[in-house]
Amino acid sequence: MAGMRPKSGPTMHDVAAAAGVSQATVSLVLNSAGGSRFSADTQKRVRDAVDKLGYRTNAHAKTLREGVAGMIGFVGDSVATSPFAGAIIEGAQQRAWEDGLLLLTVNTGGDKELEAASLDTMLSYKVAGVVYGAMYHRHLDVPEALAGVPSVVLNSQDRAGRLPSVAPDEVRGGYAATRRLLDAGHSRIAFINIETLESGLPAAVGRHEGYLAALDEAGFEPDPALIRFGLGGEEHGYNYTMELLTASKPPTAIFCANDRGAWGAYQAVSDLHLSVPRDVSIVGFDNQAILAPNLRPGLTTLELPFVAMGRRAVELILQNAEPDGRVELMECPLIERNSVTHPKEMP
């Protein structure tokens, strides 16, 4: 008994015998390397034999042979635990799986020691590339370890301008939100931002720039009395909306730079015994699934293209994109609900 080995699983030889083909044919079919040289019947016999025998390829041997594993690494600060940004992982995973790759995901919670250890482990597994993601759009410092493997920064931008980045187009999003209110007939459009411009946060800077561009295109001068800078919370949306709507010349519409701020704005409108959109139209930003569709009325908002961005990041890795510092900005679609209408005639 001491000298006995546990029985191994079925081998490629077993699959070849069951399918009535050579081992080389099995290998080429399973690795999709045979192209059209094998008939549909041959390919079906191989795959049927694989299913019947429960054969699994030797991933370790494949890694040694090809130099990379059938995996792409994904390292994020809080992406996996965010209630809405987890869609980034969904998009990345979908695209990786289409090429027969798995997504190895680590959520670091912003812990740099965990991040370093995770990257070290991923690189030791010879991953085909690494997606370095962040929960919100910002400029960040990329670990030096990523210099040795195809890598893409996701939902943020490489501060050093070396790695390619995929991020939302904040300017176009801010423009689209404001344009929607202008097209509804509003001219006094307030803006409640998520940060000060001095913070340099791309979302705050870009959405503000888009707001101003839409007003300028429509021939309206921005009114400083209609612009507020908060911290993106519900309370800021509430307090600033109370200020705006009780002023001597209140706005007829408000663009809130995130959905949480819009939620606070809804509450202020209700407390003032007004209603959305009859008395004031509101547009948000983010399209948070747990919030935007559940407000009454549903919130018209811009959607952060998390799934599309996740897919694009993996595509760049699969295309062996050069570390050229390119920044690909993806459109934020407008999601129409019922929070916008024409302004009512003011007395």
C-alpha positions as CSV (number, residue, x, y, z in Angstrom):
1,M,0.0,0.0,0.0
2,A,2.8,2.4,0.8
3,G,4.2,2.3,-2.7
4,M,0.8,2.8,-4.5
5,R,0.0,6.1,-6.3
6,P,-3.5,7.5,-6.4
7,K,-5.1,6.9,-9.8
8,S,-4.7,9.8,-12.1
9,G,-7.5,11.2,-14.2
10,P,-8.1,10.5,-17.9
11,T,-5.2,11.4,-20.2
12,M,-5.1,12.9,-23.7
13,H,-4.2,9.4,-24.9
14,D,-7.5,8.1,-23.4
15,V,-9.4,10.9,-25.2
16,A,-7.7,10.1,-28.5
17,A,-8.5,6.4,-28.2
18,A,-12.2,7.1,-27.4
19,A,-12.5,9.5,-30.3
20,G,-10.6,7.4,-32.7
21,V,-8.0,10.1,-33.5
22,S,-4.4,10.9,-32.8
23,Q,-3.3,12.8,-29.7
24,A,-2.1,15.6,-31.9
25,T,-5.6,16.0,-33.3
26,V,-7.0,16.1,-29.7
27,S,-4.5,18.8,-28.8
28,L,-5.2,20.9,-31.9
29,V,-9.0,20.7,-31.4
30,L,-8.9,21.6,-27.7
31,N,-6.6,24.5,-28.3
32,S,-8.6,25.7,-31.3
33,A,-5.4,25.6,-33.4
34,G,-6.6,23.3,-36.1
35,G,-8.8,25.8,-37.9
36,S,-10.9,24.2,-40.6
37,R,-8.5,21.3,-41.2
38,F,-10.8,19.0,-39.0
39,S,-14.3,18.2,-40.0
40,A,-17.2,19.1,-37.7
41,D,-17.7,15.4,-37.1
42,T,-14.1,15.0,-35.9
43,Q,-14.3,18.0,-33.6
44,K,-17.6,16.7,-32.2
45,R,-16.1,13.2,-31.5
46,V,-13.2,14.8,-29.6
47,R,-15.4,17.1,-27.5
48,D,-17.8,14.3,-26.8
49,A,-15.0,12.1,-25.6
50,V,-13.7,14.9,-23.4
51,D,-17.1,15.3,-21.8
52,K,-17.7,11.6,-21.4
53,L,-14.3,10.9,-19.8
54,G,-14.2,14.2,-17.8
55,Y,-10.8,15.1,-19.2
56,R,-9.2,18.3,-18.0
57,T,-6.1,20.0,-19.6
58,N,-3.0,20.3,-17.5
59,A,-2.9,24.0,-16.9
60,H,0.5,23.9,-15.3
61,A,2.0,22.2,-18.3
62,K,0.3,24.6,-20.7
63,T,1.8,27.6,-18.7
64,L,5.3,26.1,-19.0
65,R,4.8,25.4,-22.7
66,E,3.3,28.7,-23.7
67,G,4.9,31.1,-21.1
68,V,1.5,32.5,-19.9
69,A,-1.4,31.1,-18.0
70,G,-5.0,31.1,-19.2
71,M,-5.8,33.9,-16.8
72,I,-5.9,37.7,-16.7
73,G,-5.4,39.4,-13.3
74,F,-7.7,42.1,-12.0
75,V,-6.6,44.2,-9.1
76,G,-9.0,46.8,-7.7
77,D,-9.2,49.0,-4.6
78,S,-12.9,48.6,-3.7
79,V,-14.4,47.6,-7.1
80,A,-15.6,44.2,-6.1
81,T,-17.4,45.5,-3.0
82,S,-19.0,48.6,-4.6
83,P,-22.7,48.2,-5.1
84,F,-22.6,49.5,-8.7
85,A,-19.0,49.4,-9.9
86,G,-18.9,45.6,-9.7
87,A,-20.2,45.7,-13.2
88,I,-16.6,46.5,-14.3
89,I,-15.7,43.0,-13.2
90,E,-18.7,41.6,-15.1
91,G,-17.6,43.2,-18.3
92,A,-13.9,42.2,-17.9
93,Q,-14.9,38.6,-17.1
94,Q,-17.2,38.3,-20.0
95,R,-14.5,39.5,-22.5
96,A,-11.9,37.3,-21.0
97,W,-14.1,34.2,-21.1
98,E,-14.8,34.8,-24.8
99,D,-11.2,34.0,-25.4
100,G,-11.2,31.1,-23.0
101,L,-9.5,33.0,-20.2
102,L,-10.4,33.2,-16.5
103,L,-10.3,36.5,-14.6
104,L,-8.3,36.3,-11.3
105,T,-9.8,39.0,-9.2
106,V,-8.4,40.6,-6.0
107,N,-10.1,43.4,-4.0
108,T,-7.4,45.2,-2.0
109,G,-9.5,47.7,-0.1
110,G,-6.7,50.2,-0.8
111,D,-4.2,48.2,1.2
112,K,-0.9,48.7,-0.6
113,E,0.8,45.7,1.1
114,L,-2.1,43.4,0.0
115,E,-1.9,45.0,-3.5
116,A,1.9,44.3,-3.7
117,A,1.4,40.7,-2.5
118,S,-1.5,40.1,-5.0
119,L,0.5,41.4,-7.9
120,D,3.5,39.3,-7.0
121,T,1.3,36.2,-6.9
122,M,-0.4,37.0,-10.1
123,L,2.9,37.6,-11.9
124,S,4.2,34.3,-10.5
125,Y,1.2,32.6,-12.1
126,K,2.3,34.1,-15.5
127,V,-1.0,35.8,-16.1
128,A,-1.5,37.1,-19.6
129,G,-2.0,40.6,-18.3
130,V,-3.3,42.7,-15.5
131,V,-6.3,45.1,-15.3
132,Y,-5.6,47.7,-12.6
133,G,-9.0,49.1,-11.6
134,A,-10.3,51.8,-9.3
135,M,-13.8,52.4,-7.8
136,Y,-14.0,56.0,-9.0
137,H,-12.3,58.0,-11.8
138,R,-9.1,59.7,-10.7
139,H,-5.4,60.0,-11.5
140,L,-3.4,57.3,-9.7
141,D,0.1,56.0,-9.2
142,V,0.6,52.6,-10.9
143,P,2.8,50.0,-9.2
144,E,6.1,49.5,-10.8
145,A,5.5,45.7,-10.9
146,L,3.1,46.3,-13.8
147,A,5.9,47.4,-16.1
148,G,6.8,43.7,-16.7
149,V,3.4,42.5,-18.0
150,P,0.7,43.9,-20.4
151,S,-1.5,46.1,-18.2
152,V,-4.4,48.6,-18.5
153,V,-5.6,51.1,-16.0
154,L,-9.4,50.9,-15.7
155,N,-11.9,53.6,-14.5
156,S,-8.9,55.9,-13.8
157,Q,-5.8,57.3,-15.5
158,D,-2.1,56.5,-15.0
159,R,-0.7,59.7,-13.5
160,A,2.7,59.0,-15.1
161,G,1.1,58.6,-18.5
162,R,2.8,55.2,-19.2
163,L,0.0,52.6,-19.3
164,P,-3.1,52.8,-21.5
165,S,-6.2,53.8,-19.5
166,V,-9.9,53.3,-20.1
167,A,-12.2,55.8,-18.3
168,P,-15.6,57.5,-18.7
169,D,-15.9,60.6,-20.8
170,E,-16.9,63.0,-18.1
171,V,-17.0,66.1,-20.3
172,R,-19.4,64.6,-22.8
173,G,-21.5,63.2,-19.9
174,G,-21.8,66.7,-18.3
175,Y,-22.6,68.2,-21.7
176,A,-25.3,65.5,-22.4
177,A,-27.0,66.0,-19.0
178,T,-27.2,69.8,-19.4
179,R,-28.2,69.5,-23.1
180,R,-31.1,67.3,-22.0
181,L,-32.4,70.1,-19.8
182,L,-31.8,72.8,-22.4
183,D,-33.7,70.7,-25.0
184,A,-36.7,70.5,-22.5
185,G,-36.8,74.3,-22.6
186,H,-34.9,75.3,-19.4
187,S,-32.6,78.2,-19.3
188,R,-32.0,78.6,-15.5
189,I,-30.1,75.4,-14.9
190,A,-28.4,74.9,-11.6
191,F,-25.4,72.6,-11.1
192,I,-24.5,70.7,-7.9
193,N,-21.0,69.2,-8.3
194,I,-19.4,66.4,-6.3
195,E,-16.1,68.1,-5.5
196,T,-14.3,71.4,-5.9
197,L,-12.4,72.0,-9.1
198,E,-9.3,72.4,-7.0
199,S,-9.5,68.7,-6.1
200,G,-8.5,67.8,-9.7
201,L,-11.0,64.9,-9.7
202,P,-11.7,64.2,-13.4
203,A,-15.4,63.6,-12.7
204,A,-15.8,66.9,-11.0
205,V,-13.7,68.9,-13.5
206,G,-15.1,67.1,-16.6
207,R,-18.8,67.3,-15.7
208,H,-18.4,71.0,-14.8
209,E,-16.7,71.6,-18.2
210,G,-19.5,69.8,-20.0
211,Y,-22.1,71.8,-18.2
212,L,-20.4,75.1,-19.2
213,A,-19.9,73.9,-22.8
214,A,-23.6,73.1,-23.2
215,L,-24.7,76.5,-21.8
216,D,-22.2,78.3,-24.0
217,E,-23.5,76.4,-27.1
218,A,-27.0,77.5,-26.3
219,G,-26.0,81.1,-25.9
220,F,-26.4,81.3,-22.1
221,E,-23.9,82.8,-19.7
222,P,-23.3,80.6,-16.6
223,D,-24.7,82.2,-13.4
224,P,-22.3,81.7,-10.4
225,A,-25.4,81.9,-8.2
226,L,-26.6,78.6,-9.7
227,I,-23.4,76.6,-9.2
228,R,-22.6,74.7,-6.0
229,F,-19.6,72.5,-5.0
230,G,-20.3,69.7,-2.5
231,L,-18.8,66.4,-1.6
232,G,-21.2,64.1,-3.5
233,G,-23.4,63.2,-0.5
234,E,-27.1,63.1,-0.1
235,E,-26.9,65.9,2.5
236,H,-25.1,68.2,0.0
237,G,-27.7,67.7,-2.6
238,Y,-30.4,68.4,0.0
239,N,-28.8,71.6,1.5
240,Y,-27.8,73.1,-1.8
241,T,-31.2,72.4,-3.4
242,M,-32.9,74.1,-0.4
243,E,-30.7,77.2,-1.0
244,L,-31.3,77.3,-4.7
245,L,-35.1,76.9,-4.6
246,T,-35.6,79.4,-1.9
247,A,-33.6,82.1,-3.6
248,S,-35.2,85.1,-5.2
249,K,-34.6,83.7,-8.7
250,P,-34.7,79.9,-8.3
251,P,-33.7,77.6,-11.1
252,T,-36.3,75.5,-13.0
253,A,-33.8,72.6,-13.4
254,I,-30.9,71.1,-11.5
255,F,-28.1,69.0,-12.9
256,C,-26.7,66.9,-10.0
257,A,-23.2,65.5,-10.7
258,N,-24.1,62.2,-9.0
259,D,-27.3,60.3,-8.2
260,R,-26.8,60.6,-4.4
261,G,-26.9,64.3,-4.7
262,A,-30.0,64.0,-6.8
263,W,-31.6,61.9,-4.1
264,G,-31.0,64.7,-1.6
265,A,-32.4,67.2,-4.1
266,Y,-35.6,65.1,-4.4
267,Q,-36.0,65.3,-0.6
268,A,-35.5,69.0,-0.5
269,V,-38.1,69.5,-3.3
270,S,-40.6,67.4,-1.3
271,D,-39.9,69.3,2.0
272,L,-40.6,72.6,0.1
273,H,-44.0,71.1,-1.0
274,L,-42.9,71.1,-4.6
275,S,-42.6,68.2,-7.0
276,V,-40.3,66.7,-9.6
277,P,-40.6,67.4,-12.5
278,R,-43.6,69.8,-12.4
279,D,-41.8,72.5,-10.4
280,V,-38.2,71.5,-11.0
281,S,-36.5,69.1,-13.4
282,I,-33.6,67.0,-12.2
283,V,-30.9,65.1,-14.0
284,G,-28.3,62.9,-12.1
285,F,-25.1,61.1,-13.0
286,D,-24.0,57.4,-12.4
287,N,-27.3,55.5,-12.9
288,Q,-26.9,53.7,-9.6
289,A,-29.1,50.6,-9.9
290,I,-30.2,50.7,-6.3
291,L,-31.1,54.4,-6.4
292,A,-31.9,56.0,-9.8
293,P,-34.8,53.7,-11.0
294,N,-36.3,53.6,-7.5
295,L,-36.8,57.3,-6.9
296,R,-40.3,58.6,-7.6
297,P,-40.4,59.7,-10.3
298,G,-37.5,57.7,-11.7
299,L,-34.4,59.7,-12.2
300,T,-33.1,60.7,-15.6
301,T,-29.4,60.2,-15.4
302,L,-26.1,59.4,-17.2
303,E,-24.9,55.9,-16.9
304,L,-21.2,55.1,-16.2
305,P,-20.3,52.5,-18.8
306,F,-18.8,50.0,-16.4
307,V,-19.5,46.8,-18.4
308,A,-18.2,48.4,-21.6
309,M,-15.1,49.7,-19.9
310,G,-14.3,46.3,-18.4
311,R,-14.6,44.7,-21.8
312,R,-12.4,47.3,-23.4
313,A,-9.6,47.0,-20.8
314,V,-9.4,43.2,-21.4
315,E,-9.5,43.7,-25.2
316,L,-6.5,46.0,-25.0
317,I,-4.6,43.3,-23.1
318,L,-5.6,40.7,-25.6
319,Q,-4.4,43.0,-28.4
320,N,-1.0,43.5,-26.6
321,A,-1.6,47.2,-26.5
322,E,1.6,49.2,-26.2
323,P,2.4,51.0,-22.9
324,D,1.9,54.3,-24.7
325,G,-0.2,56.2,-22.1
326,R,-3.2,56.5,-24.3
327,V,-6.5,57.4,-22.6
328,E,-9.6,55.9,-24.1
329,L,-12.7,57.8,-22.9
330,M,-16.0,55.9,-23.2
331,E,-19.4,57.6,-23.7
332,C,-21.8,57.7,-20.7
333,P,-25.3,56.9,-22.1
334,L,-28.3,59.1,-21.1
335,I,-30.9,57.0,-19.3
336,E,-34.3,58.5,-19.7
337,R,-36.9,58.2,-16.9
338,N,-39.4,60.8,-15.7
339,S,-37.6,63.6,-13.9
340,V,-37.5,66.1,-16.7
341,T,-40.2,68.1,-18.4
342,H,-40.8,71.6,-19.8
343,P,-40.5,74.4,-17.3
344,K,-43.8,75.7,-16.1
345,E,-44.7,79.3,-16.6
346,M,-43.5,81.4,-13.7
347,P,-45.7,84.1,-12.3
